[in-house]
Each structure stands twice: as structure tokens, then as C-alpha cells.
Amino acid sequence: MMPKLSGMSTRALWTLLAILFTICLFPPIPSPAEELSVLAGMTESVDSGGMSPSWEVMFRHNFLRNFAASLSWINEGRLEEHSRDGIAAQGWGRVPLLDNRLSIGVGAGIYNYFDTVQQQEGGHKNVHGWVPVYSLSATYYPREPWFAQVAVNHIHPGGDFRSDTFLAGVGYRLWKEADTPSGRRERDPVWTTGYEVAPFLGQVVLNRPDNDPGIGSGIEFRMGIDEHLDWTATWLNEDVPRTFHRTGLGTQIWLVDAFLARRITLGFGAGLYSFVDREPTPDSAENERLDIAGLLTVTASYRFSDRWFTRFNWNRVMSNDSRDSDNFLLGLGYRWGRRSGDE
């Protein structure tokens, strides 16, 4: 059953629809470009007025002059015994002004949030949910490839605190190899990635008020299955002393793309993580517990030769027992096969 929207959310939705309808009156001019921006600012609780530092990383694809799609990670900080962040997927309407040096955008989409809630009786609870998110942005392009951006997000969960984030930052327009006079690239890539294998080492953080850290490690096999689709199988080891020790296999499907002469790759993956927990919760009667959790990952890699690369993975494990975790892993890998179009 879909949640009922409050009067405020309904008015916001109709306002956005009216603005988007107005934007549609402008002639759509092709303007393919990808933008990566990093923003920081403050989150304000609509209910209590409390404030907290916040940040956002946004990847936006402008497929027409007036339209775009984005994928963002929004961290709302800590408010009212809550620590909330998540990933937002949005569609955008954009109005270019001042000879395309200024762009005003209106976005609407869905926000998958992860909320660590401190309980009054002690302990914590990890809450997951899907809610609408509405955004306004203004982007100024002083010169290629850098730009400045300000943004406001309104997040309106039905059973959680409502918030507005006010953010400002900078961004970079990602470019690809230029087209040939015939309109095609000299070497059209079939797959972004080809075959890759990489071991990882880094830190795992348990998402609770104390944010207990530990050691994370793993090894990943990655295979391109389409131009912008990858599949991975990843062995993960998460060890937070005296808290939990999970080991298991994750599998994910990825959206990926390559930029800057195909040296940089960016991607987002979603899938499942089957693991054995060797230190279950105290109320568990089992010494070891087999379970399945959701697994979301943001990745970036740099190819410093035709065969070797370094990759950073940020894994978010969505548990069923309020033991969500973040894995920040860095690895050195080897790539092979002639399927990635740049060898």
C-alpha cells in the first residue's frame, strides 16, 4: 500500500509538476554531458528546527538541454537521536539561462534511506525505507570543466522526521573521447569493464551511535555484461572486535561508465550478500548464524596502465538485525580481455 502524502507533500508535488510542465514548453536541444558534484551544508529538521551538518555527492546525466537524471548519496547528519543517509534517484527539469552559463533545475524522485535510531531504553535500531525527495538546484558554469552549485532537498518520510538540506559546492563536467567526423567514435566500446580481479583492504564501520570500527577485506571478480552493465562476485570479511565477524559472498549488478580518456570509471551496484555471522547478537542461541542482507556499493577506479588499476569501493550492508555496516575498501587490481574498447 502506498503511503498517504500530507497536505504539504501534495502541494510540493503539484508545484513541481507545474514547473516541469513549464519547462517542457522550452524546445529540447540535445546536450549530452555527465556531471559529478560534491556539496556540503546543513540539514534542518522541519519538525523541531534542529540543525546538523550534511553533505551530498551527485552524479547527473544531462541527456537533453532541459532534462536530466541523477543518482545521489545524501548524508543528513544527526538529528533528534537519528543518524540518516541514503541514495536518491531523481528526474530533473532544467531551464538554461544567461547563454547556458546558469541552469535552474527542479528534481523529484525516490530516496532509499538508512536511519540509525538511538533507543530511549538503550541500544539502537537500523530503520530502512523508501520516501519521496524533492529538490531545487542552481548551477553556474564559469568555465569548462568546473562549475558551482547550490541545492535544496526536501525529504518527507511518513514515519520519520522531515528534513530540508541546504547545500553548496563545486562540480566537474566529465568528458569522453571526441567523436570522429562521421559521428562515431574511432573505437566504439562494447563493454566498459572487460574482466577484472582485485583484492581489497580497509575499514568496516558498524552503524550504531558509537560507530565501532574494524578491519574489512575482500576480493572481487568483475565482468562486463553490456556497455554500461557489470556483474561482480565479491568475497567479504567484516571483523569488528567483540561485536560481529561476518564472512560471505556478495553478488551485484552494476551501472558503470568510463570518463577522461577511459582512465576513470564510476559505478553503482546493488545485490545480495550471503554471510556467516560468527558473533551473533547476545539474544541469539546460535554460535554461528547464516543470513542474507542487501548490498549497495558505490565504486570508482583509476586505470594507470592498460592492465593495472586501483579501485575504491564503499559497501553498505543492509542487515536484518540492526547491524548495518559500511565497508570502505581500497584495492589494486588486474584487468584483461579485449572487450572494454580501450586496449
C-alpha positions as YAML, in Angstrom:
chain: A
units: angstrom
residues:
- id: 1
  name: MET
  ca: [0.00, 0.00, 0.00]
- id: 2
  name: MET
  ca: [1.35, 3.40, -0.94]
- id: 3
  name: PRO
  ca: [1.78, 5.86, 1.97]
- id: 4
  name: LYS
  ca: [-0.58, 8.81, 2.06]
- id: 5
  name: LEU
  ca: [1.02, 12.17, 1.40]
- id: 6
  name: SER
  ca: [0.41, 15.03, 3.78]
- id: 7
  name: GLY
  ca: [-1.03, 18.33, 2.57]
- id: 8
  name: MET
  ca: [2.46, 19.82, 2.48]
- id: 9
  name: SER
  ca: [3.81, 16.96, 0.34]
- id: 10
  name: THR
  ca: [0.82, 17.14, -2.01]
- id: 11
  name: ARG
  ca: [1.31, 20.88, -2.55]
- id: 12
  name: ALA
  ca: [5.02, 20.35, -3.15]
- id: 13
  name: LEU
  ca: [4.27, 17.64, -5.70]
- id: 14
  name: TRP
  ca: [1.77, 19.76, -7.65]
- id: 15
  name: THR
  ca: [4.16, 22.71, -7.59]
- id: 16
  name: LEU
  ca: [6.95, 20.59, -9.05]
- id: 17
  name: LEU
  ca: [4.64, 19.20, -11.71]
- id: 18
  name: ALA
  ca: [3.60, 22.72, -12.72]
- id: 19
  name: ILE
  ca: [7.23, 23.81, -13.01]
- id: 20
  name: LEU
  ca: [8.13, 20.73, -15.01]
- id: 21
  name: PHE
  ca: [5.21, 21.39, -17.37]
- id: 22
  name: THR
  ca: [6.50, 24.92, -17.91]
- id: 23
  name: ILE
  ca: [9.98, 23.57, -18.63]
- id: 24
  name: CYS
  ca: [8.51, 21.26, -21.24]
- id: 25
  name: LEU
  ca: [7.45, 24.32, -23.24]
- id: 26
  name: PHE
  ca: [11.10, 25.07, -23.97]
- id: 27
  name: PRO
  ca: [12.46, 23.35, -27.11]
- id: 28
  name: PRO
  ca: [14.57, 20.31, -26.15]
- id: 29
  name: ILE
  ca: [18.10, 20.67, -27.53]
- id: 30
  name: PRO
  ca: [20.47, 17.69, -27.25]
- id: 31
  name: SER
  ca: [23.05, 18.36, -24.54]
- id: 32
  name: PRO
  ca: [24.68, 15.07, -23.50]
- id: 33
  name: ALA
  ca: [27.01, 15.56, -20.56]
- id: 34
  name: GLU
  ca: [27.78, 13.97, -17.21]
- id: 35
  name: GLU
  ca: [28.41, 16.00, -14.07]
- id: 36
  name: LEU
  ca: [29.89, 15.00, -10.72]
- id: 37
  name: SER
  ca: [29.39, 17.41, -7.81]
- id: 38
  name: VAL
  ca: [30.31, 17.44, -4.11]
- id: 39
  name: LEU
  ca: [28.13, 19.59, -1.84]
- id: 40
  name: ALA
  ca: [28.16, 20.42, 1.87]
- id: 41
  name: GLY
  ca: [25.90, 22.42, 4.15]
- id: 42
  name: MET
  ca: [23.26, 21.96, 6.83]
- id: 43
  name: THR
  ca: [20.20, 19.83, 7.48]
- id: 44
  name: GLU
  ca: [17.22, 21.39, 9.24]
- id: 45
  name: SER
  ca: [14.51, 19.32, 10.92]
- id: 46
  name: VAL
  ca: [11.12, 20.57, 9.72]
- id: 47
  name: ASP
  ca: [9.51, 19.36, 12.97]
- id: 48
  name: SER
  ca: [11.91, 20.62, 15.66]
- id: 49
  name: GLY
  ca: [14.08, 23.17, 13.88]
- id: 50
  name: GLY
  ca: [17.27, 21.34, 14.90]
- id: 51
  name: MET
  ca: [20.33, 21.67, 12.67]
- id: 52
  name: SER
  ca: [23.15, 19.31, 11.69]
- id: 53
  name: PRO
  ca: [26.00, 19.34, 9.15]
- id: 54
  name: SER
  ca: [25.20, 17.45, 5.95]
- id: 55
  name: TRP
  ca: [26.73, 16.59, 2.58]
- id: 56
  name: GLU
  ca: [25.83, 15.14, -0.81]
- id: 57
  name: VAL
  ca: [27.65, 13.60, -3.75]
- id: 58
  name: MET
  ca: [25.66, 13.74, -7.01]
- id: 59
  name: PHE
  ca: [26.19, 12.21, -10.43]
- id: 60
  name: ARG
  ca: [23.88, 13.78, -13.03]
- id: 61
  name: HIS
  ca: [23.42, 12.92, -16.70]
- id: 62
  name: ASN
  ca: [22.05, 15.75, -18.86]
- id: 63
  name: PHE
  ca: [20.57, 13.88, -21.80]
- id: 64
  name: LEU
  ca: [18.73, 16.96, -23.19]
- id: 65
  name: ARG
  ca: [19.17, 20.65, -22.56]
- id: 66
  name: ASN
  ca: [16.02, 20.67, -20.42]
- id: 67
  name: PHE
  ca: [16.09, 17.22, -18.86]
- id: 68
  name: ALA
  ca: [18.45, 15.18, -16.69]
- id: 69
  name: ALA
  ca: [18.61, 12.16, -14.38]
- id: 70
  name: SER
  ca: [20.70, 11.89, -11.24]
- id: 71
  name: LEU
  ca: [21.92, 9.45, -8.61]
- id: 72
  name: SER
  ca: [22.96, 10.97, -5.27]
- id: 73
  name: TRP
  ca: [24.20, 9.93, -1.87]
- id: 74
  name: ILE
  ca: [22.74, 12.27, 0.76]
- id: 75
  name: ASN
  ca: [24.02, 12.32, 4.35]
- id: 76
  name: GLU
  ca: [21.63, 14.28, 6.57]
- id: 77
  name: GLY
  ca: [23.81, 14.16, 9.69]
- id: 78
  name: ARG
  ca: [22.45, 13.55, 13.21]
- id: 79
  name: LEU
  ca: [19.12, 14.97, 14.35]
- id: 80
  name: GLU
  ca: [16.73, 14.02, 17.17]
- id: 81
  name: GLU
  ca: [18.54, 10.76, 18.06]
- id: 82
  name: HIS
  ca: [18.59, 9.90, 14.35]
- id: 83
  name: SER
  ca: [21.56, 9.46, 12.02]
- id: 84
  name: ARG
  ca: [20.17, 9.22, 8.49]
- id: 85
  name: ASP
  ca: [21.59, 8.92, 5.00]
- id: 86
  name: GLY
  ca: [20.72, 7.19, 1.76]
- id: 87
  name: ILE
  ca: [20.67, 7.12, -2.01]
- id: 88
  name: ALA
  ca: [18.32, 9.21, -4.16]
- id: 89
  name: ALA
  ca: [17.34, 8.63, -7.80]
- id: 90
  name: GLN
  ca: [15.69, 11.64, -9.45]
- id: 91
  name: GLY
  ca: [14.47, 13.04, -12.73]
- id: 92
  name: TRP
  ca: [15.13, 16.73, -13.43]
- id: 93
  name: GLY
  ca: [13.68, 19.54, -15.46]
- id: 94
  name: ARG
  ca: [16.20, 22.30, -16.23]
- id: 95
  name: VAL
  ca: [15.96, 25.86, -17.57]
- id: 96
  name: PRO
  ca: [19.22, 27.22, -19.07]
- id: 97
  name: LEU
  ca: [19.76, 30.97, -18.68]
- id: 98
  name: LEU
  ca: [22.45, 33.58, -19.44]
- id: 99
  name: ASP
  ca: [23.61, 31.90, -22.64]
- id: 100
  name: ASN
  ca: [23.76, 28.49, -20.89]
- id: 101
  name: ARG
  ca: [26.04, 29.74, -18.12]
- id: 102
  name: LEU
  ca: [23.30, 29.33, -15.48]
- id: 103
  name: SER
  ca: [20.91, 26.40, -15.09]
- id: 104
  name: ILE
  ca: [17.90, 26.23, -12.74]
- id: 105
  name: GLY
  ca: [16.73, 22.69, -12.02]
- id: 106
  name: VAL
  ca: [13.74, 21.05, -10.34]
- id: 107
  name: GLY
  ca: [14.06, 17.40, -9.33]
- id: 108
  name: ALA
  ca: [11.72, 14.74, -7.97]
- id: 109
  name: GLY
  ca: [12.33, 11.10, -7.21]
- id: 110
  name: ILE
  ca: [12.70, 8.37, -4.61]
- id: 111
  name: TYR
  ca: [15.02, 8.23, -1.60]
- id: 112
  name: ASN
  ca: [16.13, 4.92, -0.08]
- id: 113
  name: TYR
  ca: [17.16, 5.91, 3.44]
- id: 114
  name: PHE
  ca: [19.07, 4.19, 6.25]
- id: 115
  name: ASP
  ca: [18.33, 5.59, 9.70]
- id: 116
  name: THR
  ca: [20.27, 4.65, 12.84]
- id: 117
  name: VAL
  ca: [17.89, 5.44, 15.72]
- id: 118
  name: GLN
  ca: [19.12, 5.58, 19.32]
- id: 119
  name: GLN
  ca: [16.58, 3.90, 21.61]
- id: 120
  name: GLN
  ca: [15.46, 5.53, 24.87]
- id: 121
  name: GLU
  ca: [15.94, 2.27, 26.76]
- id: 122
  name: GLY
  ca: [19.45, 1.92, 25.34]
- id: 123
  name: GLY
  ca: [20.81, 0.35, 22.22]
- id: 124
  name: HIS
  ca: [19.86, 1.29, 18.69]
- id: 125
  name: LYS
  ca: [17.76, 0.25, 15.71]
- id: 126
  name: ASN
  ca: [18.54, 0.40, 11.97]
- id: 127
  name: VAL
  ca: [15.48, 1.51, 10.00]
- id: 128
  name: HIS
  ca: [15.24, 1.32, 6.19]
- id: 129
  name: GLY
  ca: [12.61, 2.90, 3.95]
- id: 130
  name: TRP
  ca: [11.62, 4.46, 0.62]
- id: 131
  name: VAL
  ca: [10.22, 8.01, 0.55]
- id: 132
  name: PRO
  ca: [9.80, 10.87, -1.95]
- id: 133
  name: VAL
  ca: [12.51, 13.52, -2.30]
- id: 134
  name: TYR
  ca: [12.08, 16.92, -3.99]
- id: 135
  name: SER
  ca: [14.97, 19.18, -4.98]
- id: 136
  name: LEU
  ca: [15.83, 22.59, -6.36]
- id: 137
  name: SER
  ca: [19.26, 23.46, -7.74]
- id: 138
  name: ALA
  ca: [21.10, 26.33, -9.38]
- id: 139
  name: THR
  ca: [24.28, 25.60, -11.32]
- id: 140
  name: TYR
  ca: [26.70, 28.22, -12.63]
- id: 141
  name: TYR
  ca: [29.26, 27.33, -15.31]
- id: 142
  name: PRO
  ca: [32.04, 29.97, -15.19]
- id: 143
  name: ARG
  ca: [34.36, 27.93, -17.42]
- id: 144
  name: GLU
  ca: [34.86, 24.37, -18.56]
- id: 145
  name: PRO
  ca: [35.01, 21.87, -16.96]
- id: 146
  name: TRP
  ca: [34.32, 23.25, -13.45]
- id: 147
  name: PHE
  ca: [31.03, 24.61, -12.10]
- id: 148
  name: ALA
  ca: [29.48, 25.85, -8.86]
- id: 149
  name: GLN
  ca: [26.20, 24.54, -7.50]
- id: 150
  name: VAL
  ca: [23.68, 25.18, -4.72]
- id: 151
  name: ALA
  ca: [20.84, 22.77, -3.91]
- id: 152
  name: VAL
  ca: [17.91, 22.32, -1.54]
- id: 153
  name: ASN
  ca: [16.38, 18.90, -0.83]
- id: 154
  name: HIS
  ca: [13.07, 18.24, 0.94]
- id: 155
  name: ILE
  ca: [12.67, 14.74, 2.41]
- id: 156
  name: HIS
  ca: [9.26, 13.83, 3.82]
- id: 157
  name: PRO
  ca: [9.02, 10.32, 5.37]
- id: 158
  name: GLY
  ca: [5.68, 9.23, 6.76]
- id: 159
  name: GLY
  ca: [7.02, 7.65, 9.97]
- id: 160
  name: ASP
  ca: [10.30, 9.52, 10.46]
- id: 161
  name: PHE
  ca: [11.45, 13.11, 10.88]
- id: 162
  name: ARG
  ca: [11.05, 15.50, 7.94]
- id: 163
  name: SER
  ca: [14.08, 17.46, 6.80]
- id: 164
  name: ASP
  ca: [15.39, 20.12, 4.44]
- id: 165
  name: THR
  ca: [19.04, 20.16, 3.37]
- id: 166
  name: PHE
  ca: [20.72, 23.38, 2.20]
- id: 167
  name: LEU
  ca: [23.93, 22.65, 0.29]
- id: 168
  name: ALA
  ca: [26.59, 24.37, -1.81]
- id: 169
  name: GLY
  ca: [29.67, 23.06, -3.55]
- id: 170
  name: VAL
  ca: [31.60, 22.52, -6.75]
- id: 171
  name: GLY
  ca: [31.47, 20.05, -9.59]
- id: 172
  name: TYR
  ca: [33.28, 18.76, -12.63]
- id: 173
  name: ARG
  ca: [31.90, 18.01, -16.10]
- id: 174
  name: LEU
  ca: [33.09, 14.57, -17.13]
- id: 175
  name: TRP
  ca: [34.06, 14.16, -20.76]
- id: 176
  name: LYS
  ca: [34.58, 11.25, -23.09]
- id: 177
  name: GLU
  ca: [36.64, 10.84, -26.25]
- id: 178
  name: ALA
  ca: [35.59, 13.14, -29.08]
- id: 179
  name: ASP
  ca: [33.51, 11.90, -31.98]
- id: 180
  name: THR
  ca: [35.02, 11.43, -35.43]
- id: 181
  name: PRO
  ca: [33.73, 13.50, -38.40]
- id: 182
  name: SER
  ca: [31.44, 10.61, -39.30]
- id: 183
  name: GLY
  ca: [29.71, 10.98, -35.95]
- id: 184
  name: ARG
  ca: [31.09, 7.77, -34.46]
- id: 185
  name: ARG
  ca: [33.96, 7.26, -32.08]
- id: 186
  name: GLU
  ca: [37.05, 5.72, -33.62]
- id: 187
  name: ARG
  ca: [36.66, 2.63, -31.41]
- id: 188
  name: ASP
  ca: [33.14, 2.08, -30.15]
- id: 189
  name: PRO
  ca: [33.42, 0.28, -26.79]
- id: 190
  name: VAL
  ca: [31.43, -2.90, -26.37]
- id: 191
  name: TRP
  ca: [31.76, -3.08, -22.58]
- id: 192
  name: THR
  ca: [33.09, -0.55, -20.11]
- id: 193
  name: THR
  ca: [34.96, -3.01, -17.94]
- id: 194
  name: GLY
  ca: [36.02, -6.33, -19.53]
- id: 195
  name: TYR
  ca: [37.37, -8.76, -16.90]
- id: 196
  name: GLU
  ca: [38.90, -7.62, -13.59]
- id: 197
  name: VAL
  ca: [40.10, -9.13, -10.33]
- id: 198
  name: ALA
  ca: [41.17, -7.12, -7.29]
- id: 199
  name: PRO
  ca: [41.88, -7.78, -3.59]
- id: 200
  name: PHE
  ca: [40.76, -5.12, -1.08]
- id: 201
  name: LEU
  ca: [41.68, -3.96, 2.40]
- id: 202
  name: GLY
  ca: [40.19, -1.19, 4.51]
- id: 203
  name: GLN
  ca: [37.87, -0.30, 7.36]
- id: 204
  name: VAL
  ca: [34.44, -1.58, 8.33]
- id: 205
  name: VAL
  ca: [32.18, 0.62, 10.50]
- id: 206
  name: LEU
  ca: [29.15, -0.68, 12.39]
- id: 207
  name: ASN
  ca: [26.27, 1.78, 12.01]
- id: 208
  name: ARG
  ca: [25.28, 2.47, 15.60]
- id: 209
  name: PRO
  ca: [25.73, 5.56, 17.83]
- id: 210
  name: ASP
  ca: [29.32, 4.61, 18.76]
- id: 211
  name: ASN
  ca: [30.25, 3.83, 15.11]
- id: 212
  name: ASP
  ca: [32.55, 0.98, 16.14]
- id: 213
  name: PRO
  ca: [35.35, 0.46, 13.56]
- id: 214
  name: GLY
  ca: [37.04, -2.75, 12.50]
- id: 215
  name: ILE
  ca: [39.00, -4.34, 9.67]
- id: 216
  name: GLY
  ca: [37.42, -5.07, 6.31]
- id: 217
  name: SER
  ca: [38.88, -7.09, 3.46]
- id: 218
  name: GLY
  ca: [37.81, -8.96, 0.37]
- id: 219
  name: ILE
  ca: [38.44, -9.93, -3.23]
- id: 220
  name: GLU
  ca: [36.27, -9.04, -6.22]
- id: 221
  name: PHE
  ca: [35.82, -10.57, -9.67]
- id: 222
  name: ARG
  ca: [34.19, -8.18, -12.13]
- id: 223
  name: MET
  ca: [32.88, -8.89, -15.62]
- id: 224
  name: GLY
  ca: [31.29, -6.59, -18.16]
- id: 225
  name: ILE
  ca: [27.98, -7.93, -19.50]
- id: 226
  name: ASP
  ca: [26.95, -4.91, -21.60]
- id: 227
  name: GLU
  ca: [28.29, -1.47, -22.50]
- id: 228
  name: HIS
  ca: [27.17, 0.04, -19.18]
- id: 229
  name: LEU
  ca: [26.42, -3.10, -17.13]
- id: 230
  name: ASP
  ca: [28.78, -5.15, -14.95]
- id: 231
  name: TRP
  ca: [28.35, -8.24, -12.79]
- id: 232
  name: THR
  ca: [30.51, -8.95, -9.74]
- id: 233
  name: ALA
  ca: [31.11, -11.75, -7.27]
- id: 234
  name: THR
  ca: [32.79, -10.49, -4.09]
- id: 235
  name: TRP
  ca: [34.09, -12.30, -1.03]
- id: 236
  name: LEU
  ca: [33.87, -10.02, 2.02]
- id: 237
  name: ASN
  ca: [35.30, -10.31, 5.53]
- id: 238
  name: GLU
  ca: [33.99, -7.87, 8.20]
- id: 239
  name: ASP
  ca: [35.57, -8.01, 11.65]
- id: 240
  name: VAL
  ca: [34.59, -5.61, 14.43]
- id: 241
  name: PRO
  ca: [36.17, -7.00, 17.64]
- id: 242
  name: ARG
  ca: [33.69, -8.15, 20.33]
- id: 243
  name: THR
  ca: [30.77, -7.09, 18.12]
- id: 244
  name: PHE
  ca: [30.48, -9.17, 14.96]
- id: 245
  name: HIS
  ca: [32.55, -11.14, 12.47]
- id: 246
  name: ARG
  ca: [30.78, -11.68, 9.16]
- id: 247
  name: THR
  ca: [32.23, -13.54, 6.19]
- id: 248
  name: GLY
  ca: [30.39, -14.24, 2.98]
- id: 249
  name: LEU
  ca: [29.81, -13.86, -0.74]
- id: 250
  name: GLY
  ca: [28.09, -10.91, -2.39]
- id: 251
  name: THR
  ca: [26.83, -10.68, -5.95]
- id: 252
  name: GLN
  ca: [25.74, -7.45, -7.65]
- id: 253
  name: ILE
  ca: [24.60, -5.91, -10.93]
- id: 254
  name: TRP
  ca: [26.18, -2.53, -11.75]
- id: 255
  name: LEU
  ca: [25.59, 0.60, -13.77]
- id: 256
  name: VAL
  ca: [29.03, 1.78, -14.93]
- id: 257
  name: ASP
  ca: [30.66, 4.28, -17.28]
- id: 258
  name: ALA
  ca: [34.18, 5.44, -18.19]
- id: 259
  name: PHE
  ca: [35.43, 9.03, -18.48]
- id: 260
  name: LEU
  ca: [38.54, 11.15, -19.01]
- id: 261
  name: ALA
  ca: [40.06, 9.12, -21.85]
- id: 262
  name: ARG
  ca: [38.61, 5.99, -20.20]
- id: 263
  name: ARG
  ca: [41.04, 6.27, -17.29]
- id: 264
  name: ILE
  ca: [38.31, 6.92, -14.68]
- id: 265
  name: THR
  ca: [35.32, 4.64, -14.14]
- id: 266
  name: LEU
  ca: [32.34, 5.28, -11.88]
- id: 267
  name: GLY
  ca: [29.60, 2.87, -10.93]
- id: 268
  name: PHE
  ca: [26.75, 1.90, -8.62]
- id: 269
  name: GLY
  ca: [25.89, -1.69, -7.74]
- id: 270
  name: ALA
  ca: [23.01, -3.43, -5.98]
- id: 271
  name: GLY
  ca: [22.63, -7.05, -4.96]
- id: 272
  name: LEU
  ca: [22.64, -9.61, -2.15]
- id: 273
  name: TYR
  ca: [25.20, -10.67, 0.46]
- id: 274
  name: SER
  ca: [25.05, -14.22, 1.87]
- id: 275
  name: PHE
  ca: [27.17, -14.48, 5.00]
- id: 276
  name: VAL
  ca: [28.02, -16.42, 8.14]
- id: 277
  name: ASP
  ca: [27.99, -14.33, 11.34]
- id: 278
  name: ARG
  ca: [30.44, -15.84, 13.82]
- id: 279
  name: GLU
  ca: [29.40, -13.46, 16.62]
- id: 280
  name: PRO
  ca: [25.59, -13.25, 16.56]
- id: 281
  name: THR
  ca: [23.64, -10.86, 18.76]
- id: 282
  name: PRO
  ca: [23.58, -11.70, 22.51]
- id: 283
  name: ASP
  ca: [19.94, -12.84, 22.36]
- id: 284
  name: SER
  ca: [20.75, -15.43, 19.69]
- id: 285
  name: ALA
  ca: [21.03, -19.07, 20.78]
- id: 286
  name: GLU
  ca: [23.32, -19.93, 17.86]
- id: 287
  name: ASN
  ca: [27.11, -19.73, 17.86]
- id: 288
  name: GLU
  ca: [27.09, -19.05, 14.12]
- id: 289
  name: ARG
  ca: [24.27, -17.65, 12.02]
- id: 290
  name: LEU
  ca: [23.71, -17.87, 8.26]
- id: 291
  name: ASP
  ca: [21.79, -14.94, 6.80]
- id: 292
  name: ILE
  ca: [21.26, -12.80, 3.69]
- id: 293
  name: ALA
  ca: [21.45, -8.99, 3.56]
- id: 294
  name: GLY
  ca: [21.10, -6.34, 0.89]
- id: 295
  name: LEU
  ca: [24.32, -4.91, -0.52]
- id: 296
  name: LEU
  ca: [24.70, -1.47, -2.15]
- id: 297
  name: THR
  ca: [28.06, -0.20, -3.42]
- id: 298
  name: VAL
  ca: [29.47, 2.99, -4.91]
- id: 299
  name: THR
  ca: [32.73, 2.47, -6.79]
- id: 300
  name: ALA
  ca: [35.44, 4.47, -8.55]
- id: 301
  name: SER
  ca: [38.55, 3.19, -10.30]
- id: 302
  name: TYR
  ca: [41.63, 4.69, -11.93]
- id: 303
  name: ARG
  ca: [43.40, 2.82, -14.74]
- id: 304
  name: PHE
  ca: [47.07, 3.80, -14.60]
- id: 305
  name: SER
  ca: [48.03, 1.31, -17.35]
- id: 306
  name: ASP
  ca: [46.34, -0.98, -19.86]
- id: 307
  name: ARG
  ca: [46.33, -3.83, -17.34]
- id: 308
  name: TRP
  ca: [46.60, -2.38, -13.84]
- id: 309
  name: PHE
  ca: [44.16, -0.22, -11.89]
- id: 310
  name: THR
  ca: [43.24, 0.87, -8.39]
- id: 311
  name: ARG
  ca: [39.64, 0.75, -7.16]
- id: 312
  name: PHE
  ca: [37.74, 2.17, -4.18]
- id: 313
  name: ASN
  ca: [34.50, 0.51, -3.04]
- id: 314
  name: TRP
  ca: [32.06, 1.83, -0.45]
- id: 315
  name: ASN
  ca: [29.76, -1.03, 0.53]
- id: 316
  name: ARG
  ca: [26.58, -0.55, 2.56]
- id: 317
  name: VAL
  ca: [25.31, -3.78, 4.13]
- id: 318
  name: MET
  ca: [21.57, -3.69, 4.95]
- id: 319
  name: SER
  ca: [21.11, -6.22, 7.76]
- id: 320
  name: ASN
  ca: [18.00, -7.75, 9.32]
- id: 321
  name: ASP
  ca: [19.24, -7.46, 12.92]
- id: 322
  name: SER
  ca: [20.11, -3.72, 13.24]
- id: 323
  name: ARG
  ca: [23.76, -4.32, 12.40]
- id: 324
  name: ASP
  ca: [24.10, -2.34, 9.19]
- id: 325
  name: SER
  ca: [27.71, -1.64, 8.24]
- id: 326
  name: ASP
  ca: [29.84, 0.42, 5.87]
- id: 327
  name: ASN
  ca: [32.94, -1.07, 4.24]
- id: 328
  name: PHE
  ca: [35.50, 1.43, 2.90]
- id: 329
  name: LEU
  ca: [37.85, -0.70, 0.81]
- id: 330
  name: LEU
  ca: [40.80, 0.15, -1.45]
- id: 331
  name: GLY
  ca: [42.34, -2.37, -3.82]
- id: 332
  name: LEU
  ca: [44.89, -2.90, -6.57]
- id: 333
  name: GLY
  ca: [43.65, -4.95, -9.49]
- id: 334
  name: TYR
  ca: [44.46, -6.55, -12.82]
- id: 335
  name: ARG
  ca: [42.29, -6.36, -15.94]
- id: 336
  name: TRP
  ca: [42.34, -8.40, -19.12]
- id: 337
  name: GLY
  ca: [40.33, -9.27, -22.20]
- id: 338
  name: ARG
  ca: [39.76, -7.12, -25.29]
- id: 339
  name: ARG
  ca: [36.13, -6.33, -24.51]
- id: 340
  name: SER
  ca: [36.46, -2.86, -22.95]
- id: 341
  name: GLY
  ca: [37.18, -0.93, -26.13]
- id: 342
  name: ASP
  ca: [40.32, 0.83, -24.90]
- id: 343
  name: GLU
  ca: [43.03, -1.78, -25.36]
...
